[in-house]
Amino acid sequence: MVTCNIDRMDDKIKTFSKFGDTGRGGITRLSLSPAALEAREEFCRRCKALGMEIKTDDMANIYATLPGEDGLPAIMMGSHADSVKQGGNYDGILGVLTALEAAETIVTEKIPHKHPITVVIWTNEEGARFEPAMMSSGVITGKFDKDVMLASTDTEGVTFKEALEASGYMGEASNRMTPEKYMALLELHIEQGPVLEDEKIDIGVVEGVCGMINYEFTFVGQADHAGTTPMKYRKDALYAAVKTIQYLHDELDKLDSKLVYTTGKISAHPNIHTVIPDMVKFTLDARHQDPEVINQVLEIIKAIPKVVEKCEASYKEAWSRKTVHYYPEFIDYVEKNAKEFGYSSRRIYSGPGHDAQFITDVIPTTMIFVPSKDGHSHCEKEFTPLENCWKGANVLLQTILDIDKNN
Ligand SMILES: [Zn+2]
């Protein structure tokens, strides 16, 4: 089986780690920032050198294509090149660089292929500068309203539209990914969790993306003086919230061990050390691949009484997403190829969201995961050993070739 070049893989990772380098082992490469534009320029330079044709669409998604036979739709692979603030050198960009390395291998090894092969960069996956996350894959798949997205502003008051126009990468809407022009997407990504490394697995065969719910809870009590109000008269909204968080943990821990849940946001009003809090809000994010387990989470939420520690308790769904299932034929190819290369693999569901989960509604799609050291991600410690990146690129390349051959 043909393999990618590990030295070239190393060079790609090292080169792109310079764009937005924080000097502490990570990058800050917010979408369409100067650092992101440098990365895009280097990407386009390398693609052109390989003889690829570059197009961008109206959301500045980049499509770099190796030509194939006339009239056949292209096979896409890629991910995003933007990062969160003080993020790592692997999230997103590794999917772009492994795709670029696979394309480079096809060119240098003169591997025959029928379909055009496209390496894609999706704009603003992180939503770290302009909310929401997965903005551009969301717009072109009809999930988000483009005008609303264009009005999204960063902390400096710059709109996404202004950044898009200034970037030089805004192209025609007619260049967007459509099922007539593209037949498949493969996205390689770091796992962003500890499971693969923990189990000494090389390749995560991604079956889909976990469904999730996000609920906001509100507790209303009475603000009173911290020094004069005897304990028995208090309606302390923070105490009620804490009791409820404890209840949720106790009950949710009894459910399936693959369930993950988080209270990541909490606010207390008036948040003054001499005042009993009268209003506290917190969120609960819960994720699992099986909708039945998510239903069990909802039952636990519904069992919260209307009054907790003399405070009014209420909750509402902030947002949710159904479990996404990737394309079975491609999942099988990834598994087969990992096996044929002699790499260990296991099937896995993604907890985080990825562009691929939007694209899969339009064209057949799947993902490949590679391990994250100690599970760290969205931080400067994010790391995947070179050999794992290279193994991922090999599986990606072979899977693209299988799709080409069998369609
Ligand atoms: Zn990512």
Residues whose N, C-alpha, C, O or C-beta is under 5 A from the ligand:
A	BS01	ZN	D91 G92
